[in-house]
Amino acid sequence: MQPILKEIVIVGGGSAGWMTAAALSSLLEPKDVSVTLVESDQIGTIGVGEATVLDIVNYNRFLGVREDEFMKATQATFKYGIEFIDWGGKGTRYVHPFGQHGVDMRGIDFHQYWLRSRAAGNDRPIEDYSLNAVAAKRNRFALPDPNPRSVLSHLRHAYHFDAALYARFLRNYAEARGVRRIEGRIEAVLQAPETGFITGLKLDNGETLGGEFFFDCTGFRALLTEQALGVGFVDWSHWLPCDTALAVPSAHSGPLTPYTRSTAKTAGWQWRIPTQQRTGNGHIYCSGFISDDEATAMLLDGLDGEATASPRMIRFTTGCREEFWTKNCIAIGLSAGFLEPLESTSIYLIQEGISRFISLFPDATLPEIVRTEYNKHMRTEFEQVRDFVILHYAATGRDDTPFWNHCRTMDIPDSLQHRIELFREAGRIFRYDEELFTPSSWVAVLIGQGIIPKSHDPIVATLPADEVLHSLATMNAGMEGAAERMPTHAEFIARYCPAPVA
């Protein structure tokens, strides 16, 4: 009979810790496997207003969580995509929508038809053929229609929410399913002298907590992964030079938008994430190109509403661990690595770390091949997200500041260079190794930031121009009409998932 893991310990709370605890508690019976989470209320978490991508919907469904209850508890709003301002050049604006652009026809990607229509004089941006983008720009919202014949069936959404409230929501979920929480600070990590495996934790109250398997969710400290096990860090700051974040909440001003906004600044960018009762704002920047005082003033000047707290500063280095699973410990969240939140991937990478562990759930012998597979997958995930984030900086025409000149002219990973050149020369883009971002996402950013293919699909090129133009005009008209019939985002929230007033 195979020996099973009986004692799992999660070190650290926040989104990473409680997402891990909730997922494990939904699968494991407490009588078979104990799950314990250790955290200290004296240690703060990084969590600010959080924006997400589509996969969070699947995570919540996996837990069996009702969408409206989750949204009420976390003051959540819906998200159809991300608006990018001034990234391709000063005065430019585009939307990276969730879901597809248009409809693929005859087995050929929709963007090829858009390129054909553009050559024939169509001046509409490609986002005009995404229902997500069309509705987002009108601040309208509806849930997807399960009827595949409905235009609303093409809608896809994620969320904006308060990360601290999400952690609390998941804590309640996990504790109700048998997860034990221990309040305490860790004074020492105990390891087996012959193997280096972690055997337990010594807490500040004198208690020793043993375990067979550990999750390091201690944030940038990486208490287990780096400090105890000595796992190195792969630094990607030569491609992603921003190293500081300022975060500040503000009062709502204007309509409740169903999208995240990212505005490029002098030496970085500013985010805007609307939840039901506040707007989360932040400024990600490179301290080598702008002072902290200048960056703070720029953030506060760029708020839509009055700041409701003082800006909080976070220093970081972009990159990931050399290994994510070492001996009997897996790093999740900031312990595993950090990629700036430009495309809202932080929660996704937490989720992916958890789900890949579950799919590889080992017996107590912890076979080395299982660890190898996990590390290979997570390194690929981080690198693919890294390339997509770098694309926003590298694919720019901006030359108005030293920072943007640096980004525009820097060397980029060969993997990203290949994708850009393939798209620029032949209009082709492909999805590799189950990666997060679809071809439609790559197309949105590539075209949005001014990389237009030199040619389009030769088969589509044979189609009569008026036929293609008519088809796209009909598609856009249907989306415009559908969006106009939707309620506003605020109206939908008020009916579906109003959060209690804080």
C-alpha positions, 0 to 999 in steps of 0.5 A, spaced: 500 500 500 502 506 498 504 511 504 500 517 503 502 524 506 498 525 513 501 532 515 501 538 510 503 545 513 502 552 510 506 557 512 503 564 511 496 567 510 494 572 505 491 570 498 497 565 497 496 561 503 488 561 504 488 559 496 492 553 498 488 551 504 482 552 501 483 548 495 486 542 499 481 542 504 476 541 498 479 535 496 482 532 502 478 529 508 481 531 515 481 524 518 486 522 512 490 528 511 491 534 516 492 541 513 495 546 518 496 554 516 501 558 521 500 565 520 501 571 524 497 577 525 503 581 526 506 580 519 502 584 514 501 582 507 502 585 500 495 585 498 492 591 495 486 591 490 487 585 486 485 584 479 485 577 476 484 573 469 479 568 467 482 562 471 479 565 477 472 563 475 474 556 474 478 556 481 472 559 485 467 553 481 472 548 483 471 550 490 463 550 489 463 557 491 457 561 489 459 567 485 454 572 488 456 570 495 464 571 493 463 578 490 459 580 496 464 578 501 470 581 497 466 587 494 468 585 488 466 588 481 467 585 474 472 585 469 472 585 461 479 586 460 484 591 461 485 598 458 492 601 456 493 608 455 500 611 452 503 604 451 504 604 444 506 612 444 503 618 447 496 619 446 494 612 444 489 607 447 487 600 446 483 594 450 486 587 451 479 584 452 478 577 455 475 572 450 476 572 442 476 577 437 470 576 432 469 569 430 474 565 426 472 563 420 474 557 415 479 555 420 482 561 420 484 566 425 479 572 425 485 577 426 487 575 418 480 577 416 481 584 420 487 585 416 484 584 410 479 589 411 484 594 414 487 593 407 481 595 404 480 601 408 476 599 414 479 604 419 476 600 425 480 598 431 480 590 432 477 591 439 471 593 435 470 586 434 470 584 441 463 584 445 468 584 451 471 591 449 465 594 446 461 593 452 467 595 457 467 602 453 460 603 454 461 601 462 455 595 460 455 588 463 452 582 462 453 574 464 455 570 458 449 566 455 449 559 455 446 559 449 451 558 444 447 561 438 447 568 442 452 573 441 452 574 449 455 567 449 462 570 447 462 574 453 468 572 458 469 575 465 474 576 471 474 580 477 476 586 481 476 585 489 479 586 495 485 581 496 485 582 504 477 580 504 478 575 499 483 571 504 478 572 509 473 569 505 477 563 503 479 562 511 472 561 513 471 556 507 477 552 509 476 552 516 469 550 515 472 544 512 477 542 517 483 546 516 487 548 523 489 555 523 495 557 528 497 564 530 504 565 531 511 567 528 516 562 526 523 562 530 526 556 527 525 551 521 527 544 523 531 540 518 533 533 518 540 533 518 541 527 513 537 530 508 535 537 509 528 536 509 524 540 513 521 536 519 518 542 523 517 549 525 519 552 532 514 558 534 515 564 538 510 561 543 515 555 544 510 550 540 514 545 535 509 544 529 511 538 525 509 536 518 511 532 512 510 537 507 510 544 507 508 550 503 512 557 503 507 562 502 511 567 506 511 572 501 518 576 499 521 573 505 521 566 502 522 563 509 522 556 508 524 556 500 530 561 501 532 562 508 532 555 510 533 551 503 537 556 500 534 556 493 536 561 489 533 567 485 533 568 477 533 575 476 529 578 470 530 585 472 534 586 466 528 585 462 523 588 467 527 594 470 521 597 474 523 595 482 518 599 486 510 600 487 506 605 491 499 603 492 493 607 495 486 607 495 481 612 493 474 614 493 470 613 487 469 618 481 465 617 475 462 610 473 463 604 475 468 601 470 468 593 468 475 593 466 482 595 469 486 601 467 493 601 466 496 608 464 504 608 462 508 614 465 514 617 465 518 611 468 513 606 469 505 605 469 499 607 474 494 602 475 486 603 477 482 597 479 475 599 481 472 595 487 465 596 489 466 601 495 473 604 493 478 604 487 485 601 488 491 605 485 498 604 484 504 606 481 509 601 478 516 605 476 524 604 476 527 608 481 533 608 477 529 613 472 525 617 477 525 619 485 520 616 490 518 623 491 516 624 484 513 618 483 509 619 489 506 626 486 505 623 480 501 617 483 497 622 487 496 627 481 493 621 477 487 619 481 480 620 479 478 621 486 480 623 493 486 619 496 483 615 502 490 613 505 497 615 504 501 611 499 504 605 501 511 603 498 513 596 496 520 594 493 521 588 489 525 584 484 522 581 478 524 574 477 522 567 480 526 561 484 531 557 481 526 551 483 519 552 486 519 545 489 525 543 493 525 537 498 518 537 501 517 544 500 513 548 495 513 556 494 507 559 492 505 566 491 511 571 492 515 566 495 515 563 488 517 569 484 514 576 482 512 579 475 509 586 476 501 586 475 501 589 468 496 583 466 493 581 473 497 574 473 499 574 480 493 570 483 493 566 476 500 564 478 498 562 485 492 558 482 497 554 477 502 552 483 496 549 487 493 546 481 499 543 478 501 540 485 494 537 486 494 534 479 501 531 481 499 529 488 505 525 491 505 519 495 509 520 502 515 518 498 515 524 494 518 521 487 524 526 484 520 525 477 514 528 480 518 534 483 522 535 476 515 535 472 512 540 477 518 545 477 519 544 469 511 546 468 512 552 473 518 555 470 515 555 463 509 558 466 513 564 469 517 565 463 511 565 458 508 570 463 514 574 463 515 574 455 507 577 455 509 582 460 516 584 457 512 585 450 508 591 453 515 595 454 519 592 448 513 594 443 513 601 444 514 607 439 515 612 445 522 615 445 520 621 450 523 619 456 530 615 458 526 610 461 522 608 455 528 609 450 531 604 455 525 599 454 524 600 446 532 598 445 533 593 450 535 586 448 529 581 449 528 574 450 529 570 444 522 566 445 519 573 445 523 576 439 521 570 435 513 571 436 514 578 435 518 577 428 513 571 426 507 576 427 510 582 424 512 578 418 507 573 417 501 575 421 502 568 425 501 567 432 500 560 436 499 558 443 504 553 446 504 548 452 497 550 455 500 557 456 495 562 459 495 567 454 491 566 448 493 568 441 487 573 441 491 576 447 497 576 443 494 580 437 490 585 442 497 587 445 501 586 438 496 590 434 494 595 440 502 597 440 503 598 433 506 592 430 502 591 424 503 584 420 506 586 413 502 581 410 495 577 411 493 570 410 494 568 403 487 564 403 483 570 406 487 575 401 483 571 395 476 573 398 472 579 395 474 585 399 466 587 399 464 580 402 469 581 408 467 588 409 460 586 410 461 580 414 465 585 419 460 590 419 455 586 421 459 583 426 460 589 429 453 592 429 450 586 432 455 587 438 454 594 438 446 593 439 447 587 444 452 592 448 446 597 448 441 592 451 445 591 457 445 594 464 450 598 466 456 595 470 453 599 476 446 597 475 448 589 474 452 589 481 446 593 485 442 587 483 446 581 483 452 582 488 451 588 492 456 588 498 454 590 505 456 598 506 463 598 510 
